[in-house]
Amino acid sequence: MKTGRMFRGFFVKTISFVGYTVQYGCIAHCAFEYIGEFVSCSGPSMEPTITNHDVVFSERVSRHLCRIQKGDIVIAKSPFDPKMNICKRVIGLEGDKVCTSGPSDVFKTHTYVPRGHVWLEGDNLRNSTDSRSYGPVPYALIRGRVCLKLWPPHNFGVLAESPNDGRIL
Amino acid sequence: MKTGRMFRGFFVKTISFVGYTVQYGCIAHCAFEYIGEFVSCSGPSMEPTITNHDVVFSERVSRHLCRIQKGDIVIAKSPFDPKMNICKRVIGLEGDKVCTSGPSDVFKTHTYVPRGHVWLEGDNLRNSTDSRSYGPVPYALIRGRVCLKVMRIQSHFLTYSLPQRPNHKHFEFELLPFYVVFINEFFFLKQAVQMILS
């Protein structure tokens, strides 16, 4: 009888533990989904603004209220790999005219960003695969806007403007 | 002093009410995000499989486990309007060869679906804007896979069917009653409201 009662007590405790975990897991998930999340960036495509192994905070509110603007740095899902994320700067919104030729080309070519899409480019133009290679990215793939850099501590703060003059028309 | 205590009691009750609402709202949101949701479809692009004003259930598990297959009907975010959703059938996955010319064209053209994209087409080929006009759609835009369509209400049971390809037989089955009770109430209520209004 005593063992039966112990098992039942143990079972009830496990169920309530699982219940609390699910509850707080859901609340945490919604906080990351609707408020913001910490992101660790890797790769050279956003230097010098964001370097390899930097930790940034990306807020989700702008994305849900559709308030992403030109010049914002955004985290988006990669159009070529649904499990990877990319971190680039928004150069053009829907309807904008963007320059698709390089700075060293003689003939400048332009294109218009289609409806519902954005044009993303990394700050390190020489070492970045972005919309110049794979075209405009649907707005719905954007996850959040990077607003603060948290690590390394000597670079803490708001992120700099685009170092490339003339890319944002 | 008494008014102060009343205000504090009222304040504490409001805070705990808000807390419970946020808590259960988050749990409901996660259920819709990771398990599935009911979707009301509009438009003619998926006839005869899904007609205007049909209600379907789209499950999210396949999308998160990357198990969407050719022939599945999916709900995806529209590439041209981030607030709209589209409901189409997956014709090709990444790397597949898809036919981009119409059935009446003399010269057949083909294209390969790029990595991380899918090719979507509506079942009603004459009246559907899909990948044939706007190209392949990134896989990350897919929200869920349509698995059940609500057919009709028979006594206390709702009958569902799996949307198959056109020219395939639909097979119907009945859900267990304890799942159906909540859905039943909602649909009876809706029917009652419609009867009252008509």
Interface residues (C-beta under 8 A of the other chain):
Chain A: V22 Q23 G25 C26 I27 H29 C30 E33 C66 K77 S78 P79 F80 D81 P82 K83 P114 R115 G116 H117 P138 Y139 A140 L141
Chain B: V22 Q23 G25 C26 I27 H29 C30 E33 C66 K77 S78 P79 F80 D81 P82 K83 P114 R115 G116 H117 P138 Y139 A140 L141
